[in-house]
């Protein structure tokens, strides 16, 4: 049962991390602020790996 739902769970997580990445990129003010820039890069990398699954 859970095996059938796993792709949907990964998709929902990817969408959530994608939204977070956009929020961090917006608060990074052109990637001039270090912490939001790093968080944006990390979350978008998680999204890429989630979509590859």
HTML snippet that shows the backbone in 3Dmol.js (N, CA, C, O; Angstrom):
<script src="https://3Dmol.org/build/3Dmol-min.js"></script>
<div id="view" style="width:600px;height:400px;position:relative"></div>
<script>
const pdb = `
ATOM      1  N   UNK A   1       0.827  -1.200   0.000  1.00  0.00           N
ATOM      2  CA  UNK A   1       0.000   0.000   0.000  1.00  0.00           C
ATOM      3  C   UNK A   1       0.864   1.254   0.000  1.00  0.00           C
ATOM      4  O   UNK A   1       0.669   2.144  -0.827  1.00  0.00           O
ATOM      5  N   UNK A   2       1.821   1.327   0.927  1.00  0.00           N
ATOM      6  CA  UNK A   2       2.660   2.526   1.003  1.00  0.00           C
ATOM      7  C   UNK A   2       3.535   2.661  -0.233  1.00  0.00           C
ATOM      8  O   UNK A   2       3.884   3.768  -0.642  1.00  0.00           O
ATOM      9  N   UNK A   3       3.887   1.521  -0.828  1.00  0.00           N
ATOM     10  CA  UNK A   3       4.723   1.557  -2.028  1.00  0.00           C
ATOM     11  C   UNK A   3       3.993   2.244  -3.177  1.00  0.00           C
ATOM     12  O   UNK A   3       4.621   2.912  -3.999  1.00  0.00           O
ATOM     13  N   UNK A   4       2.685   2.086  -3.240  1.00  0.00           N
ATOM     14  CA  UNK A   4       1.891   2.735  -4.283  1.00  0.00           C
ATOM     15  C   UNK A   4       1.765   4.239  -4.059  1.00  0.00           C
ATOM     16  O   UNK A   4       1.607   5.002  -5.012  1.00  0.00           O
ATOM     17  N   UNK A   5       1.835   4.655  -2.815  1.00  0.00           N
ATOM     18  CA  UNK A   5       1.696   6.071  -2.494  1.00  0.00           C
ATOM     19  C   UNK A   5       3.020   6.830  -2.517  1.00  0.00           C
ATOM     20  O   UNK A   5       3.027   8.061  -2.526  1.00  0.00           O
ATOM     21  N   UNK A   6       4.121   6.119  -2.526  1.00  0.00           N
ATOM     22  CA  UNK A   6       5.439   6.754  -2.424  1.00  0.00           C
ATOM     23  C   UNK A   6       5.690   7.806  -3.508  1.00  0.00           C
ATOM     24  O   UNK A   6       6.198   8.877  -3.175  1.00  0.00           O
ATOM     25  N   UNK A   7       5.367   7.569  -4.779  1.00  0.00           N
ATOM     26  CA  UNK A   7       5.600   8.620  -5.777  1.00  0.00           C
ATOM     27  C   UNK A   7       4.833   9.906  -5.483  1.00  0.00           C
ATOM     28  O   UNK A   7       5.326  11.002  -5.746  1.00  0.00           O
ATOM     29  N   UNK A   8       3.628   9.769  -4.938  1.00  0.00           N
ATOM     30  CA  UNK A   8       2.836  10.956  -4.616  1.00  0.00           C
ATOM     31  C   UNK A   8       3.408  11.690  -3.410  1.00  0.00           C
ATOM     32  O   UNK A   8       3.389  12.920  -3.359  1.00  0.00           O
ATOM     33  N   UNK A   9       3.907  10.945  -2.458  1.00  0.00           N
ATOM     34  CA  UNK A   9       4.536  11.562  -1.289  1.00  0.00           C
ATOM     35  C   UNK A   9       5.789  12.322  -1.712  1.00  0.00           C
ATOM     36  O   UNK A   9       6.019  13.441  -1.251  1.00  0.00           O
ATOM     37  N   UNK A  10       6.590  11.733  -2.573  1.00  0.00           N
ATOM     38  CA  UNK A  10       7.797  12.395  -3.071  1.00  0.00           C
ATOM     39  C   UNK A  10       7.429  13.645  -3.861  1.00  0.00           C
ATOM     40  O   UNK A  10       8.100  14.672  -3.751  1.00  0.00           O
ATOM     41  N   UNK A  11       6.368  13.561  -4.656  1.00  0.00           N
ATOM     42  CA  UNK A  11       5.926  14.722  -5.433  1.00  0.00           C
ATOM     43  C   UNK A  11       5.481  15.859  -4.527  1.00  0.00           C
ATOM     44  O   UNK A  11       5.833  17.015  -4.762  1.00  0.00           O
ATOM     45  N   UNK A  12       4.712  15.542  -3.496  1.00  0.00           N
ATOM     46  CA  UNK A  12       4.257  16.576  -2.558  1.00  0.00           C
ATOM     47  C   UNK A  12       5.450  17.211  -1.843  1.00  0.00           C
ATOM     48  O   UNK A  12       5.490  18.428  -1.661  1.00  0.00           O
ATOM     49  N   UNK A  13       6.413  16.396  -1.441  1.00  0.00           N
ATOM     50  CA  UNK A  13       7.619  16.943  -0.802  1.00  0.00           C
ATOM     51  C   UNK A  13       8.404  17.831  -1.766  1.00  0.00           C
ATOM     52  O   UNK A  13       8.912  18.882  -1.372  1.00  0.00           O
ATOM     53  N   UNK A  14       8.503  17.415  -3.016  1.00  0.00           N
ATOM     54  CA  UNK A  14       9.227  18.206  -4.011  1.00  0.00           C
ATOM     55  C   UNK A  14       8.550  19.556  -4.225  1.00  0.00           C
ATOM     56  O   UNK A  14       9.223  20.580  -4.344  1.00  0.00           O
ATOM     57  N   UNK A  15       7.239  19.557  -4.272  1.00  0.00           N
ATOM     58  CA  UNK A  15       6.510  20.822  -4.441  1.00  0.00           C
ATOM     59  C   UNK A  15       6.720  21.714  -3.222  1.00  0.00           C
ATOM     60  O   UNK A  15       6.913  22.922  -3.358  1.00  0.00           O
ATOM     61  N   UNK A  16       6.684  21.122  -2.040  1.00  0.00           N
ATOM     62  CA  UNK A  16       6.913  21.903  -0.816  1.00  0.00           C
ATOM     63  C   UNK A  16       8.315  22.501  -0.765  1.00  0.00           C
ATOM     64  O   UNK A  16       8.486  23.671  -0.422  1.00  0.00           O
ATOM     65  N   UNK A  17       9.316  21.692  -1.109  1.00  0.00           N
ATOM     66  CA  UNK A  17      10.683  22.209  -1.127  1.00  0.00           C
ATOM     67  C   UNK A  17      10.873  23.233  -2.239  1.00  0.00           C
ATOM     68  O   UNK A  17      11.653  24.172  -2.085  1.00  0.00           O
ATOM     69  N   UNK A  18      10.171  23.065  -3.355  1.00  0.00           N
ATOM     70  CA  UNK A  18      10.243  24.047  -4.435  1.00  0.00           C
ATOM     71  C   UNK A  18       9.678  25.392  -4.013  1.00  0.00           C
ATOM     72  O   UNK A  18      10.231  26.442  -4.339  1.00  0.00           O
ATOM     73  N   UNK A  19       8.583  25.349  -3.293  1.00  0.00           N
ATOM     74  CA  UNK A  19       7.990  26.578  -2.773  1.00  0.00           C
ATOM     75  C   UNK A  19       8.926  27.241  -1.767  1.00  0.00           C
ATOM     76  O   UNK A  19       9.105  28.459  -1.783  1.00  0.00           O
ATOM     77  N   UNK A  20       9.520  26.434  -0.895  1.00  0.00           N
ATOM     78  CA  UNK A  20      10.478  26.974   0.082  1.00  0.00           C
ATOM     79  C   UNK A  20      11.680  27.581  -0.623  1.00  0.00           C
ATOM     80  O   UNK A  20      12.175  28.635  -0.220  1.00  0.00           O
ATOM     81  N   UNK A  21      12.151  26.921  -1.672  1.00  0.00           N
ATOM     82  CA  UNK A  21      13.298  27.434  -2.412  1.00  0.00           C
ATOM     83  C   UNK A  21      12.995  28.803  -3.018  1.00  0.00           C
ATOM     84  O   UNK A  21      13.830  29.706  -2.973  1.00  0.00           O
ATOM     85  N   UNK A  22      11.803  28.951  -3.580  1.00  0.00           N
ATOM     86  CA  UNK A  22      11.417  30.248  -4.144  1.00  0.00           C
ATOM     87  C   UNK A  22      11.336  31.321  -3.068  1.00  0.00           C
ATOM     88  O   UNK A  22      11.723  32.466  -3.302  1.00  0.00           O
ATOM     89  N   UNK A  23      10.837  30.962  -1.898  1.00  0.00           N
ATOM     90  CA  UNK A  23      10.759  31.923  -0.800  1.00  0.00           C
ATOM     91  C   UNK A  23      12.156  32.333  -0.338  1.00  0.00           C
ATOM     92  O   UNK A  23      12.417  33.511  -0.090  1.00  0.00           O
ATOM     93  N   UNK A  24      13.049  31.352  -0.225  1.00  0.00           N
ATOM     94  CA  UNK A  24      14.423  31.680   0.181  1.00  0.00           C
ATOM     95  C   UNK A  24      15.120  32.530  -0.879  1.00  0.00           C
ATOM     96  O   UNK A  24      15.858  33.455  -0.539  1.00  0.00           O
ATOM     97  N   UNK A  25      14.895  32.229  -2.157  1.00  0.00           N
ATOM     98  CA  UNK A  25      15.511  33.015  -3.233  1.00  0.00           C
ATOM     99  C   UNK A  25      15.003  34.446  -3.203  1.00  0.00           C
ATOM    100  O   UNK A  25      15.761  35.383  -3.453  1.00  0.00           O
ATOM    101  N   UNK A  26      13.733  34.616  -2.899  1.00  0.00           N
ATOM    102  CA  UNK A  26      13.164  35.964  -2.826  1.00  0.00           C
ATOM    103  C   UNK A  26      13.767  36.743  -1.658  1.00  0.00           C
ATOM    104  O   UNK A  26      14.061  37.931  -1.793  1.00  0.00           O
ATOM    105  N   UNK A  27      13.951  36.088  -0.524  1.00  0.00           N
ATOM    106  CA  UNK A  27      14.504  36.782   0.639  1.00  0.00           C
ATOM    107  C   UNK A  27      16.016  36.952   0.551  1.00  0.00           C
ATOM    108  O   UNK A  27      16.601  37.672   1.361  1.00  0.00           O
ATOM    109  N   UNK A  28      16.661  36.300  -0.420  1.00  0.00           N
ATOM    110  CA  UNK A  28      18.112  36.422  -0.577  1.00  0.00           C
ATOM    111  C   UNK A  28      18.505  37.736  -1.235  1.00  0.00           C
ATOM    112  O   UNK A  28      19.685  38.085  -1.266  1.00  0.00           O
ATOM    113  N   UNK A  29      17.530  38.462  -1.759  1.00  0.00           N
ATOM    114  CA  UNK A  29      17.758  39.768  -2.388  1.00  0.00           C
ATOM    115  C   UNK A  29      18.880  39.702  -3.421  1.00  0.00           C
ATOM    116  O   UNK A  29      19.933  40.322  -3.277  1.00  0.00           O
ATOM    117  N   UNK A  30      18.608  38.927  -4.462  1.00  0.00           N
ATOM    118  CA  UNK A  30      19.596  38.813  -5.535  1.00  0.00           C
ATOM    119  C   UNK A  30      20.803  37.988  -5.146  1.00  0.00           C
ATOM    120  O   UNK A  30      21.894  38.191  -5.679  1.00  0.00           O
ATOM    121  N   UNK A  31      20.622  37.071  -4.236  1.00  0.00           N
ATOM    122  CA  UNK A  31      21.693  36.195  -3.740  1.00  0.00           C
ATOM    123  C   UNK A  31      22.853  36.998  -3.126  1.00  0.00           C
ATOM    124  O   UNK A  31      24.017  36.613  -3.233  1.00  0.00           O
ATOM    125  N   UNK A  32      22.507  38.112  -2.485  1.00  0.00           N
ATOM    126  CA  UNK A  32      23.519  38.902  -1.774  1.00  0.00           C
ATOM    127  C   UNK A  32      23.575  38.540  -0.291  1.00  0.00           C
ATOM    128  O   UNK A  32      24.553  38.856   0.386  1.00  0.00           O
ATOM    129  N   UNK A  33      22.539  37.882   0.213  1.00  0.00           N
ATOM    130  CA  UNK A  33      22.526  37.430   1.605  1.00  0.00           C
ATOM    131  C   UNK A  33      22.909  35.951   1.635  1.00  0.00           C
ATOM    132  O   UNK A  33      22.352  35.140   0.896  1.00  0.00           O
ATOM    133  N   UNK A  34      23.850  35.618   2.486  1.00  0.00           N
ATOM    134  CA  UNK A  34      24.450  34.286   2.477  1.00  0.00           C
ATOM    135  C   UNK A  34      23.487  33.179   2.901  1.00  0.00           C
ATOM    136  O   UNK A  34      23.323  32.194   2.181  1.00  0.00           O
ATOM    137  N   UNK A  35      22.859  33.328   4.049  1.00  0.00           N
ATOM    138  CA  UNK A  35      22.040  32.239   4.588  1.00  0.00           C
ATOM    139  C   UNK A  35      20.836  31.929   3.684  1.00  0.00           C
ATOM    140  O   UNK A  35      20.635  30.763   3.342  1.00  0.00           O
ATOM    141  N   UNK A  36      20.037  32.916   3.285  1.00  0.00           N
ATOM    142  CA  UNK A  36      18.921  32.583   2.393  1.00  0.00           C
ATOM    143  C   UNK A  36      19.390  32.021   1.047  1.00  0.00           C
ATOM    144  O   UNK A  36      18.712  31.181   0.455  1.00  0.00           O
ATOM    145  N   UNK A  37      20.525  32.474   0.573  1.00  0.00           N
ATOM    146  CA  UNK A  37      21.070  31.953  -0.686  1.00  0.00           C
ATOM    147  C   UNK A  37      21.432  30.482  -0.556  1.00  0.00           C
ATOM    148  O   UNK A  37      21.110  29.678  -1.431  1.00  0.00           O
ATOM    149  N   UNK A  38      22.102  30.131   0.535  1.00  0.00           N
ATOM    150  CA  UNK A  38      22.473  28.734   0.763  1.00  0.00           C
ATOM    151  C   UNK A  38      21.241  27.849   0.945  1.00  0.00           C
ATOM    152  O   UNK A  38      21.186  26.738   0.417  1.00  0.00           O
ATOM    153  N   UNK A  39      20.257  28.341   1.690  1.00  0.00           N
ATOM    154  CA  UNK A  39      19.027  27.573   1.882  1.00  0.00           C
ATOM    155  C   UNK A  39      18.296  27.373   0.560  1.00  0.00           C
ATOM    156  O   UNK A  39      17.725  26.310   0.320  1.00  0.00           O
ATOM    157  N   UNK A  40      18.310  28.376  -0.286  1.00  0.00           N
ATOM    158  CA  UNK A  40      17.683  28.247  -1.596  1.00  0.00           C
ATOM    159  C   UNK A  40      18.387  27.196  -2.444  1.00  0.00           C
ATOM    160  O   UNK A  40      17.733  26.379  -3.093  1.00  0.00           O
ATOM    161  N   UNK A  41      19.700  27.213  -2.440  1.00  0.00           N
ATOM    162  CA  UNK A  41      20.474  26.240  -3.212  1.00  0.00           C
ATOM    163  C   UNK A  41      20.247  24.825  -2.678  1.00  0.00           C
ATOM    164  O   UNK A  41      20.094  23.883  -3.455  1.00  0.00           O
ATOM    165  N   UNK A  42      20.226  24.679  -1.369  1.00  0.00           N
ATOM    166  CA  UNK A  42      20.022  23.359  -0.766  1.00  0.00           C
ATOM    167  C   UNK A  42      18.632  22.824  -1.089  1.00  0.00           C
ATOM    168  O   UNK A  42      18.485  21.661  -1.463  1.00  0.00           O
ATOM    169  N   UNK A  43      17.615  23.666  -0.947  1.00  0.00           N
ATOM    170  CA  UNK A  43      16.254  23.178  -1.193  1.00  0.00           C
ATOM    171  C   UNK A  43      16.011  22.880  -2.670  1.00  0.00           C
ATOM    172  O   UNK A  43      15.293  21.930  -2.983  1.00  0.00           O
ATOM    173  N   UNK A  44      16.576  23.650  -3.575  1.00  0.00           N
ATOM    174  CA  UNK A  44      16.382  23.352  -4.991  1.00  0.00           C
ATOM    175  C   UNK A  44      17.114  22.072  -5.376  1.00  0.00           C
ATOM    176  O   UNK A  44      16.671  21.349  -6.268  1.00  0.00           O
ATOM    177  N   UNK A  45      18.230  21.787  -4.710  1.00  0.00           N
ATOM    178  CA  UNK A  45      18.929  20.521  -4.947  1.00  0.00           C
ATOM    179  C   UNK A  45      18.081  19.345  -4.469  1.00  0.00           C
ATOM    180  O   UNK A  45      18.036  18.307  -5.128  1.00  0.00           O
ATOM    181  N   UNK A  46      17.416  19.499  -3.339  1.00  0.00           N
ATOM    182  CA  UNK A  46      16.511  18.458  -2.855  1.00  0.00           C
ATOM    183  C   UNK A  46      15.382  18.227  -3.855  1.00  0.00           C
ATOM    184  O   UNK A  46      14.990  17.086  -4.102  1.00  0.00           O
ATOM    185  N   UNK A  47      14.868  19.300  -4.422  1.00  0.00           N
ATOM    186  CA  UNK A  47      13.801  19.182  -5.424  1.00  0.00           C
ATOM    187  C   UNK A  47      14.297  18.394  -6.629  1.00  0.00           C
ATOM    188  O   UNK A  47      13.592  17.510  -7.115  1.00  0.00           O
ATOM    189  N   UNK A  48      15.486  18.694  -7.116  1.00  0.00           N
ATOM    190  CA  UNK A  48      16.026  17.972  -8.274  1.00  0.00           C
ATOM    191  C   UNK A  48      16.120  16.480  -7.990  1.00  0.00           C
ATOM    192  O   UNK A  48      15.722  15.659  -8.818  1.00  0.00           O
ATOM    193  N   UNK A  49      16.646  16.129  -6.818  1.00  0.00           N
ATOM    194  CA  UNK A  49      16.771  14.710  -6.481  1.00  0.00           C
ATOM    195  C   UNK A  49      15.398  14.055  -6.304  1.00  0.00           C
ATOM    196  O   UNK A  49      15.213  12.890  -6.656  1.00  0.00           O
ATOM    197  N   UNK A  50      14.443  14.803  -5.762  1.00  0.00           N
ATOM    198  CA  UNK A  50      13.094  14.241  -5.589  1.00  0.00           C
ATOM    199  C   UNK A  50      12.461  13.973  -6.960  1.00  0.00           C
ATOM    200  O   UNK A  50      11.803  12.949  -7.140  1.00  0.00           O
ATOM    201  N   UNK A  51      12.648  14.862  -7.910  1.00  0.00           N
ATOM    202  CA  UNK A  51      12.063  14.664  -9.243  1.00  0.00           C
ATOM    203  C   UNK A  51      12.769  13.546  -9.996  1.00  0.00           C
ATOM    204  O   UNK A  51      12.176  12.945 -10.892  1.00  0.00           O
ATOM    205  N   UNK A  52      14.010  13.253  -9.659  1.00  0.00           N
ATOM    206  CA  UNK A  52      14.719  12.164 -10.311  1.00  0.00           C
ATOM    207  C   UNK A  52      14.260  10.788  -9.826  1.00  0.00           C
ATOM    208  O   UNK A  52      14.497   9.780 -10.492  1.00  0.00           O
ATOM    209  N   UNK A  53      13.622  10.752  -8.697  1.00  0.00           N
ATOM    210  CA  UNK A  53      13.167   9.477  -8.126  1.00  0.00           C
ATOM    211  C   UNK A  53      12.089   8.879  -8.950  1.00  0.00           C
ATOM    212  O   UNK A  53      11.585   7.805  -8.622  1.00  0.00           O
TER     213      UNK A  53
END
`;
const viewer = $3Dmol.createViewer("view");
viewer.addModel(pdb, "pdb");
viewer.setStyle({}, {cartoon: {color: "spectrum"}});
viewer.zoomTo();
viewer.render();
</script>
